[in-house]
Amino acid sequence: MNTSPTNQYDPAQDQLAPEYGAEVAAQNAASDKLPRVPYPAGVDRQSRIFWEYVIPVIGFHLLIPFAFFEYFFSWWGVGFLFLGNYIFTSIGIGAGYHRLLTHRGFKCSKWFEHLLTLLGVCSFQDSPARWVLIHRVHHQHSDHQPDPHTPKVSAYWAHVGWLFYDNRELSTAAAYDRYVRDVMRDPLCLWLQRGLNWVWVYLIHAVLITLLGAATGLIVTGTLAGALQWGAVWLMWGVIMRTVFTWHVTWGINSAAHMWGYRNYETREDSRNNWLFALLTNGEGWHNNHHADPRTAQHGHRWWEIDVTYATLVVLEKFGLVWDLVRPNKSALNRKEIHQSAA
């Protein structure tokens, strides 16, 4: 395992050490000449298909029609999409996996970091170490060939296709050592990385939600049949449909937010501020802002750019649960600002 300090990813700088950075800059400059880029070098005909991703993704999507059968459908169940999206994806993925573990945009106690991490796991978007590794590589090589999910390969590839094939360059011990050594030092993240532990956490949360629904149904209806139906509705809408919904809004940042939207800042990739996905993800869709200043925990930079996840962190800061929130680097952003940009 390579332990050279020049190869370690530094979240505080959102870049590798200068020696490696110069090499990356040269590669990026060369690939800028191409309107499209090839698959990452670690993806080819020899790449293993990730059936452990393909099967759940296809299986969950095949269950969608059943959600609209009378037995499984309720309007309050639809509300789980938005409540669950906020709790497990905006707070778990947006605040936990992304703004904390990936970019170290704020600090908190270890127990609260673990809470955010477990909420992120309940979005069924991989282990925290794997998620952070992918995202840090994305920032290092955004919209160039090593980027794991650039739409310059194709929109389908950026949205979901990249999940289904083993990118061998990202599956090595050296990759984990280079990009996520800090994350792997945490005992919880190390445990979640082993085997299928992160999947078991997701399954346990699904069982708990189902049981809570059944208990609620028993109280409301007073019958076993009512308890079973309520449990089924909570499972369908609070777990399965919510997971599919949050998959797509998160994947949309990789695809849509690199193709459509406006730009506040000149950056070296095609990131965009996408209104739709910013609203659906409670702030992650202000993607051009994020690429212009990755460390800041605040993704909405204009008054109209609503960032519910950051607003939540501000409230948590007032209660002392988080601190040292990284605010936008205004001097650096002023140098990158595109004054003609329009919302």
N, C-alpha and C positions, 0 to 999 in steps of 0.2 A: 504494500500500500504506500502510495506516495505521500510523504509527510513534509515535503518542502514547503516552507511558509510562503514562497512566491506563488504557489498554486492554490492557495486558500481563498475562497470567496469571502469578502468582507462586507457584511450587510450594512455597516455604517457608511461605506462608500458606494455600495451597489455596483461594484466592479471587481474584477480580479486584480492581482498585483500588477504594477506597470509593465513588468517584463512580458507577462502573458497578454496584457491588454494591447500592447503594440502589435502583437501577432494577430489578435482578433480584429483590430482596426484595419489591418491590411487585407484580411479576408473579407471583411464587410465592404470595404471600398471596391474590391473586385466584383463582388456579387451585386453591388448596386447597379452595375451596367446591364443586368438582366431583368427583363420585365417579369419573368417567372423564375422560380428557383427549383432545383431538384429536391427530392426527398432528402432528409438528413442522411449523412453518410452511413449511419448505423442502421438504416432501414433499406432492405433490398429483398430479393427473392428468397434469401436464406433466413429472413427474419421469421421468428416464431409468431404465430397468431396467438394473441392473448385471449384464449377462450374464457378465462376467468372474468374478462370484461365483456366479451361479446355476448355470452349467454345471459348474464343479468340484464344487460341493456336491451337486448331483443325481448327477453322474457317480460320485463316490466312494461315495455311498449305494447306487447300483445295483450296485456291485461287492461289497457285503457278502455276499450269498449265496455267491459264489464262494470266500470265505474258509473256508467249511465243507466244501468239496469235499475229498476225501481228499488230492489232490495238493498243496493249499495249506495244509492244516490240520496243526498240531502243538500239543501242550500247551505246549511251551517257547516256541512262537511267541506264544501268548496272553500269556506273560510280558512280551513287548515292549510291551503296552499300558501296563503299570504302570511298567516301566523307562523307556520313552520318555516317558510322562506326567511322570515325575519330572525327567528330563534336559531335555527340550525345553519342557515347559509350566510345571512348578513353578519350575525354575531360569530358563528362558528367558523365559517370559511373567510368572510370578508375581514372581520376583526382578528380572528384567531390565526388561521393558517396564513392569511395574506399579510395584513398590516403588522401583526406581531411576529410570528415565526419567520416569515420570509424577509421582511424589511426592517424589523425591529423599530417600528414607528412609535412605540410607547413601551413603558415598563409596567409591570404588575407583579404581585406576589406569585410564588410558584403554584399555590393551590388554585389561583384564579387563571393562570396560564393553562393549567391542566384542565380546568373546566371548559375554557374556550376550545382547547384541543379536542376534547371529547365531543363537544357540540359539533365541531367540524367533521369528526368521524361519522356522526349520525347523518351527514349529507351524502354518504356513500360515494365520496370522490377520492378514494385512495387513502393510504396512510399519510400522516402529516409529513414525514421525511420525504416520501416520494413526491408529494404535491409540491413541497417547497423546492426540491431539486429541479423539477420540471420548470417551475416558475422562475427560478434564478437563471437557469439556462436560457429561458425565453428572454429575459431582460438583457442578458449578456450578448445575445445574438439575434435580437428581435428582427423578424422579417428578412433574415438571411438564412442560408442553408442549414446551419446547425440548430436554428429555432425549431423546437419540437412540433409547433403547430401554426406555422405561418400560412395565411390564405394565399400567399404567393405560390404555394404548391397547388392548392385548390380550396374552394370554400368548404367543401365536404371534409377535406382533410383537416382543416383548421377547426371545424366544429366538433367532429367526433371521430373521423377516420384514424387520426393519430393514436387514439387510445387502443386500437385493436391490433397493433403490430409492435413487437418488441424492438425498441430502438437500442441496439446493443451498446451504444456509447453511453447510455444513461442507466445501464443495468450493472455496471461494474463497481467493484469496491472502490476503485480510484475515483469514480464520479461522485460517489457518496462522500468520500473523504474530502474531495475538493470543494463540493458545494454545500454539504449539509453536516459537516462535522459538529457544528454548534448544536444543531437539532438532535443529532444522534447521541450527544452527551446526556440528554435528558432521559432518565430511566423510563418514563412513561412512553415517550416517542420511540425509544429503542424496543420496548416490549411490544408496542403496536406494530412495529416493522416486522417482527418475527412471525413467520407462518401466516396464519389467517386471523391473528388476534384482532386486527382492526375490523375485520368482517364480523367477528363474533360480537364486538361492541355494537355494531349496527343492528345485528339480529336481536340482541338483548333489548335495545331501545325500541325495536319494532314490537316485540312481545309486550313490553311494558305499556306502550301506547294502546295496544289492542286490549290488554287487561283493564286499563283505565277506562277505555270506552265501554267495555262490558259491565264494569262496576257502575258506571254512570247510567247505562241502560237499565240495569237492574233496579237502581234507585228510582228512576223516572217511571218505568213501566211496571215494575213489580213482578215481571215474568222472566223466566229463563229464555224464552223466545226473543223477548225484547232485548235482553242482555246480549244474546248472540248476534242479533242484527246490529246493535249499536257498536259492538266490538268489530264487526265486519266493516261497518262504515268508517270507523276510526282507522282501521288498518288500511282500507282502500284509499281514503283521502288524506289521512294524517301521515301515512308512510309511503305507499306506492305512488300515488299521483303527485304527492308533494316532492318525492325524490325525483320523478321524471321532470316535473316543472323546474326544480332547482338545477338539475343537470343542464337543461337547455339554456336557462338564463345565464348560468356560469359559462358554459361553452360559447355562448353568444359573445362574450367578451373577447375570446380568442378569434372568433370569425368576424362577426358583424362590426365590432368595435375596431377592427383593423381594415374595414372596407368602406363603411358609411358613417358620416357624421362630420363635424367641424373640428378645426384645430385651433387652439389658442396659442400653441407653441411650435416652433420649428424643432423637430426631433429627427433622429437618424433612421426612423422607421415610419410605418404608415398608420400609427395609432390615431384613433378618432374619438371625439366625445360624442357618444351615441345616446340621444335622449331616451329612447325606448328602453335600452338595457340598463341605463343609469337608474331609471325608475324601478325596473323590475328587480334589480340587484341592490337597491337602496344605496347607490353611490358608486359601485364599482365601474359603471359604464362611462365615467368621466376619464376615459382611458388615456387620452392625449395628455391631460393634466398629470396623470399618474406617471407616464413615461418621462415627462419633462422633469419630474421631481419625485423619484420612486420612494424615497424614505418617508416623506411626509404622510402622516395619518389622515390628512385632509385631502380628499380627492376632488371635491367640488371647490373651484377657485373663484367663480363668479357668484354674484348674489343669487342668481336664478338656478345655479347648479346644486340641486338638493342632494345632500349626502347624509342620509339617515344614519348610516353606520358611524360616521364621524360624530354626528350629534349625540349618538348614544355614548360614544367614548368620552365626550365632553361632560356629559351627565355623570358617568362613572368616575371621571376625574374629580368632580366636585364632592363625591362621596368617598374619595380616597382609595378606590379600588384600582385605578390606574393612575400613572403619573408620567411626567416627562414626555407628554404628547409632542411629537415632532410636527411643528407647523411649517407651512411652505417657506422655502428659501427664496425670498422675494428678489434679492439682488440677482441670483442666478436665473430666476424665471423672467425677470425684466429683460435680460440679454437674449432670451429665446422667444420672447413674445412676438406674435404676429398681429400687428395692430389692425390689419384689414379683416381679421376673422369675424365671421358673423354666426350668430346662434341659429 
